[in-house]
Amino acid sequence: MHFRKVIFMIGCCIFLLAACGKASQEDVVQKIGEKWGDTKGYELTASMEIKTGKEPRAYDVKVWHTKPDFYKVEVTAENEDITQMIVRNEEGVFVVTPALSKTYKFQSDWPKQNSQAYLIGALAEDIQADKGLQMENVEDAYVFTAAMRNTDKTGMTTQLVTVDKKSMLPKSVAILNDAGEEQITIKFNDVKLGVTHKAEEYAVEKFQENKEKEAASADIKNSEAFQTHYPILQWDHTKLVDSQTIREDGVERVILTFEGEKAFTLMQQPAMTMASTVPVFAPGDPADLGFAIGAVTDNSISWERDGISFFIASSKMTREELIEVAASVTSGGMK
């Protein structure tokens, strides 16, 4: 009997140790919220791949954040020397394109109430806010399946967030469409918590210092043959009905007209480099298209990519649909 009691007690101890060693989903979510969300600031670098076009596009991402509301997100296309930034400081929200000497200012509360996979504070809020959150406990990581809070991307509804067990820092994020296909992947290369920057370090003027170098790259890009871009969305009741090419003062502009339930007009032309870096007011809010930051209103969206300025206008689409169309625009023929 004594031997059986000893075996029973050993078994109970093993069970308790195993139970203690396996953290619950609630515990892990709480730790993430405390570690990612409560830090005074952070710096991170990441690699981002966009898979929504004909060919995957790779980007390097650098982020600064200092509480409460200072942000700098710098996105550079891989193997290119052209950068776009979104900056939030005490004066407002700015989108900066040094290569074109362009700075747009928004009256916006970005990034509040939006999923931003490269902003770990927002990522923690996504995890905490999802009542249907699922966590998989794998060998060296926790993998969360969480809903996207950002309704601006109606086609991207789910994200898989992988968290390192040892450091409790994010390793990667995969953003999926309704069919479960990866559309955007982000791999975190380095995350430094507790790093802060002074307010003056978020001044927009700081990020125009290399504009001459980047402008040279933009001139090379703009000197290439202008190629018409088309949206690759397939909507049964909206079709391309007209395409016009207009030349004014040596500038070529292409106007595509789509008619149907979601009628819209898409205009595109080579982007112009501005002589001044004084911020220009942009109506609406910043719209993160993955590959670029645009400006969206209730009836239009505009953005710049690969040396081309794009503008979509519609009275029949929501902001979410405007962003969905813009995110699908790529070079080449219609799908």
C-alpha positions as CSV (number, residue, x, y, z in Angstrom):
1,M,0.0,0.0,0.0
2,H,2.8,2.4,0.8
3,F,4.4,1.7,-2.6
4,R,1.1,2.5,-4.3
5,K,0.7,5.8,-2.4
6,V,4.2,6.8,-3.5
7,I,3.4,6.0,-7.1
8,F,0.2,8.0,-6.9
9,M,1.9,11.0,-5.4
10,I,4.6,11.0,-8.1
11,G,1.9,10.8,-10.7
12,C,0.1,13.8,-9.2
13,C,3.3,15.8,-9.2
14,I,4.0,15.0,-12.8
15,F,0.5,16.0,-13.8
16,L,0.7,19.3,-11.9
17,L,4.1,20.1,-13.3
18,A,2.8,19.4,-16.9
19,A,-0.2,21.6,-16.2
20,C,1.9,24.4,-14.9
21,G,4.2,24.2,-17.8
22,K,1.5,24.7,-20.4
23,A,0.3,28.3,-20.4
24,S,-3.3,29.0,-21.1
25,Q,-4.5,31.2,-24.0
26,E,-5.7,33.8,-21.5
27,D,-2.3,33.9,-19.8
28,V,-0.4,34.3,-23.1
29,V,-2.8,37.0,-24.4
30,Q,-2.3,38.9,-21.1
31,K,1.5,38.7,-21.3
32,I,1.4,39.9,-24.9
33,G,-0.8,42.8,-24.0
34,E,1.5,43.8,-21.2
35,K,4.7,43.4,-23.1
36,W,3.8,44.8,-26.5
37,G,1.1,47.3,-25.5
38,D,2.5,48.8,-22.3
39,T,6.1,49.5,-23.5
40,K,7.0,53.2,-23.7
41,G,8.3,52.8,-27.2
42,Y,10.0,50.4,-29.6
43,E,12.0,50.1,-32.8
44,L,11.6,47.2,-35.2
45,T,12.7,46.0,-38.6
46,A,10.8,43.6,-40.7
47,S,10.5,42.1,-44.2
48,M,7.2,42.3,-45.9
49,E,6.0,40.4,-49.0
50,I,2.8,41.4,-51.0
51,K,1.3,38.5,-53.0
52,T,-1.7,40.2,-54.5
53,G,-0.2,41.2,-57.8
54,K,1.1,39.1,-60.7
55,E,4.4,38.7,-59.0
56,P,5.2,38.9,-55.3
57,R,6.8,42.2,-54.2
58,A,9.2,42.4,-51.3
59,Y,9.7,45.4,-49.0
60,D,11.9,46.4,-46.0
61,V,10.0,48.0,-43.1
62,K,11.3,50.1,-40.3
63,V,9.1,51.3,-37.5
64,W,9.6,53.8,-34.6
65,H,7.0,54.3,-32.0
66,T,7.1,56.5,-28.9
67,K,4.1,56.7,-26.6
68,P,1.5,58.0,-26.8
69,D,1.0,58.8,-30.4
70,F,4.3,59.3,-32.3
71,Y,5.0,56.9,-35.2
72,K,7.3,56.6,-38.1
73,V,6.8,53.7,-40.6
74,E,9.4,53.6,-43.4
75,V,8.8,51.2,-46.3
76,T,11.4,50.6,-49.0
77,A,10.9,48.3,-52.0
78,E,13.6,45.6,-52.1
79,N,16.5,46.3,-54.4
80,E,15.3,49.9,-55.0
81,D,16.3,53.2,-53.4
82,I,12.8,54.7,-53.2
83,T,11.2,55.0,-49.8
84,Q,7.8,56.1,-48.6
85,M,7.0,57.0,-45.0
86,I,4.0,57.6,-42.8
87,V,4.7,59.8,-39.9
88,R,2.5,60.8,-36.9
89,N,3.8,63.6,-34.7
90,E,2.2,66.4,-32.6
91,E,1.3,68.3,-35.8
92,G,-0.7,65.5,-37.4
93,V,-0.3,62.5,-39.8
94,F,2.0,62.8,-42.8
95,V,2.8,60.7,-45.8
96,V,6.3,61.5,-47.1
97,T,7.7,60.5,-50.5
98,P,11.3,61.9,-50.5
99,A,12.0,60.8,-54.1
100,L,9.2,63.1,-55.3
101,S,9.8,65.8,-52.7
102,K,6.2,65.3,-51.7
103,T,4.7,65.4,-48.3
104,Y,0.9,65.1,-47.7
105,K,-0.7,66.1,-44.4
106,F,-3.9,64.4,-43.0
107,Q,-6.3,65.3,-40.2
108,S,-6.6,61.7,-39.2
109,D,-6.5,59.5,-36.1
110,W,-4.3,56.9,-37.8
111,P,-3.5,54.2,-36.7
112,K,-6.3,53.9,-34.2
113,Q,-9.1,51.4,-34.8
114,N,-7.1,49.7,-37.6
115,S,-5.2,46.5,-37.9
116,Q,-1.6,47.3,-38.8
117,A,0.5,44.1,-38.8
118,Y,3.8,45.9,-38.5
119,L,2.7,48.0,-35.5
120,I,3.0,45.5,-32.6
121,G,0.8,47.6,-30.3
122,A,-2.1,47.4,-32.8
123,L,-1.3,43.7,-33.3
124,A,-1.7,43.1,-29.6
125,E,-5.0,44.9,-29.7
126,D,-6.2,42.7,-32.5
127,I,-5.4,39.6,-30.4
128,Q,-7.1,41.0,-27.3
129,A,-10.2,42.2,-29.2
130,D,-11.0,39.0,-31.0
131,K,-13.6,37.0,-29.0
132,G,-13.2,34.1,-31.4
133,L,-9.4,34.0,-31.0
134,Q,-7.7,30.6,-31.4
135,M,-4.2,29.7,-30.2
136,E,-2.1,26.8,-31.2
137,N,0.7,25.7,-28.9
138,V,3.6,24.5,-31.1
139,E,7.1,23.5,-30.1
140,D,8.8,26.9,-29.8
141,A,5.9,29.3,-30.5
142,Y,2.3,30.3,-30.0
143,V,0.3,30.7,-33.2
144,F,-2.8,32.9,-33.0
145,T,-5.6,33.0,-35.6
146,A,-7.1,36.4,-35.2
147,A,-9.6,38.6,-37.0
148,M,-8.5,41.8,-38.7
149,R,-10.1,44.9,-37.2
150,N,-9.4,46.9,-40.3
151,T,-12.6,46.9,-42.4
152,D,-10.8,48.9,-45.1
153,K,-9.5,45.6,-46.5
154,T,-12.6,43.6,-47.0
155,G,-10.8,40.8,-48.8
156,M,-8.2,40.3,-46.0
157,T,-10.1,39.2,-42.9
158,T,-7.7,36.9,-41.0
159,Q,-4.2,37.0,-39.7
160,L,-1.9,34.3,-38.3
161,V,0.4,35.7,-35.6
162,T,3.4,33.7,-34.5
163,V,4.9,34.6,-31.2
164,D,8.2,33.2,-29.9
165,K,7.7,31.4,-26.6
166,K,11.1,32.4,-25.1
167,S,11.1,36.1,-25.9
168,M,7.3,36.6,-26.1
169,L,8.0,38.8,-29.2
170,P,6.3,38.4,-32.6
171,K,8.1,36.3,-35.2
172,S,5.8,36.7,-38.2
173,V,2.3,37.6,-39.4
174,A,0.5,36.1,-42.3
175,I,-2.6,38.0,-43.6
176,L,-5.2,35.8,-45.4
177,N,-8.1,36.4,-47.7
178,D,-11.5,34.9,-47.4
179,A,-10.3,31.8,-49.2
180,G,-7.5,31.3,-46.7
181,E,-4.7,32.3,-49.1
182,E,-1.8,34.3,-47.9
183,Q,-1.9,37.9,-49.3
184,I,0.7,39.6,-47.1
185,T,3.5,38.1,-45.0
186,I,5.6,40.0,-42.5
187,K,8.7,38.5,-40.8
188,F,10.1,40.5,-37.9
189,N,13.9,40.6,-38.0
190,D,14.5,42.7,-34.9
191,V,12.2,44.1,-32.2
192,K,13.6,46.4,-29.5
193,L,11.2,47.3,-26.7
194,G,11.6,50.3,-24.5
195,V,13.3,52.4,-27.1
196,T,12.0,56.0,-27.4
197,H,12.7,59.0,-29.5
198,K,12.4,62.7,-28.8
199,A,9.5,64.7,-30.4
200,E,11.9,66.6,-32.7
201,E,13.1,63.3,-34.1
202,Y,9.6,62.8,-35.6
203,A,9.7,66.2,-37.4
204,V,8.8,65.7,-41.1
205,E,11.8,67.8,-42.2
206,K,14.1,65.1,-40.8
207,F,13.0,62.7,-43.5
208,Q,13.7,64.9,-46.5
209,E,17.5,65.0,-46.0
210,N,18.2,62.4,-48.6
211,K,15.7,63.7,-51.2
212,E,18.3,64.5,-53.8
213,K,19.6,60.9,-53.9
214,E,16.1,59.4,-54.0
215,A,14.9,62.0,-56.6
216,A,17.6,60.7,-58.9
217,S,16.2,57.2,-58.5
218,A,12.7,58.5,-59.2
219,D,13.9,60.3,-62.4
220,I,15.3,57.0,-63.7
221,K,12.0,55.3,-62.9
222,N,10.0,58.0,-64.6
223,S,12.1,57.9,-67.7
224,E,11.0,54.4,-68.4
225,A,8.1,53.8,-70.8
226,F,4.8,54.5,-69.1
227,Q,2.7,51.3,-68.9
228,T,-1.0,51.3,-68.3
229,H,-2.1,49.6,-65.0
230,Y,-5.4,47.8,-64.5
231,P,-7.3,46.4,-61.5
232,I,-7.3,42.6,-61.4
233,L,-10.6,42.3,-59.5
234,Q,-13.2,40.3,-61.3
235,W,-16.6,41.8,-60.5
236,D,-19.5,40.2,-62.5
237,H,-21.5,43.5,-62.8
238,T,-18.7,46.0,-63.4
239,K,-16.8,46.1,-66.6
240,L,-14.2,48.2,-68.5
241,V,-16.1,50.1,-71.2
242,D,-13.7,52.8,-72.3
243,S,-9.9,53.6,-72.3
244,Q,-8.6,57.0,-73.4
245,T,-5.0,58.4,-73.6
246,I,-4.7,62.1,-73.3
247,R,-1.5,64.1,-73.8
248,E,-1.2,67.6,-72.3
249,D,2.0,69.6,-72.0
250,G,4.0,66.5,-72.8
251,V,2.4,64.5,-70.0
252,E,0.5,61.3,-70.9
253,R,-2.6,60.6,-68.9
254,V,-4.7,57.3,-69.2
255,I,-8.4,57.3,-68.2
256,L,-10.2,54.0,-67.7
257,T,-14.0,54.0,-67.3
258,F,-15.7,51.1,-65.6
259,E,-19.5,50.9,-65.7
260,G,-22.0,48.7,-63.7
261,E,-23.0,48.3,-60.1
262,K,-19.7,49.5,-58.8
263,A,-18.9,52.0,-61.5
264,F,-15.6,54.0,-61.2
265,T,-13.0,55.9,-63.2
266,L,-9.3,55.2,-62.9
267,M,-6.8,57.9,-64.0
268,Q,-3.0,57.4,-64.1
269,Q,-0.1,59.5,-65.2
270,P,3.7,59.8,-64.5
271,A,4.2,61.3,-61.0
272,M,5.7,64.7,-60.9
273,T,8.5,65.7,-58.7
274,M,7.7,68.9,-56.7
275,A,10.1,71.7,-56.3
276,S,9.1,72.3,-52.6
277,T,8.8,69.9,-49.7
278,V,6.2,72.0,-47.9
279,P,3.4,69.7,-46.8
280,V,0.3,69.7,-49.0
281,F,-3.1,69.1,-47.3
282,A,-4.6,65.8,-48.3
283,P,-8.4,65.2,-47.8
284,G,-9.5,62.0,-46.2
285,D,-7.4,59.5,-44.3
286,P,-4.2,57.5,-45.0
287,A,-5.0,54.2,-46.7
288,D,-2.5,51.4,-46.3
289,L,-2.5,49.5,-49.6
290,G,0.4,47.3,-48.5
291,F,2.8,48.5,-51.3
292,A,2.0,52.2,-50.8
293,I,0.1,54.7,-48.6
294,G,-2.7,56.5,-50.3
295,A,-5.4,59.0,-49.4
296,V,-9.0,57.8,-49.3
297,T,-12.2,59.9,-49.0
298,D,-15.9,58.8,-49.3
299,N,-15.7,59.1,-53.1
300,S,-12.1,58.8,-54.2
301,I,-8.6,57.3,-53.5
302,S,-5.2,58.4,-54.7
303,W,-1.7,57.0,-54.4
304,E,1.7,56.9,-56.1
305,R,3.7,53.8,-57.0
306,D,6.6,53.1,-59.3
307,G,6.7,56.7,-60.5
308,I,3.0,56.8,-61.4
309,S,0.2,58.8,-59.8
310,F,-3.2,57.0,-59.6
311,F,-6.6,58.4,-58.8
312,I,-9.9,56.5,-58.6
313,A,-13.3,58.3,-58.3
314,S,-16.6,56.6,-57.7
315,S,-20.0,57.6,-56.4
316,K,-21.1,53.9,-56.1
317,M,-18.4,52.4,-54.0
318,T,-17.6,52.5,-50.2
319,R,-14.2,53.5,-48.9
320,E,-13.5,49.8,-48.3
321,E,-14.3,49.0,-51.9
322,L,-12.2,51.9,-53.2
323,I,-9.2,50.5,-51.2
324,E,-9.9,47.0,-52.4
325,V,-9.8,48.1,-56.1
326,A,-6.7,50.3,-55.5
327,A,-4.8,47.4,-53.8
328,S,-5.5,45.3,-56.9
329,V,-4.2,47.7,-59.5
330,T,-1.1,46.3,-61.4
331,S,0.6,46.7,-64.7
332,G,-0.4,44.6,-67.7
333,G,-3.6,43.7,-69.3
334,M,-7.0,43.1,-67.8
335,K,-7.6,39.7,-66.1
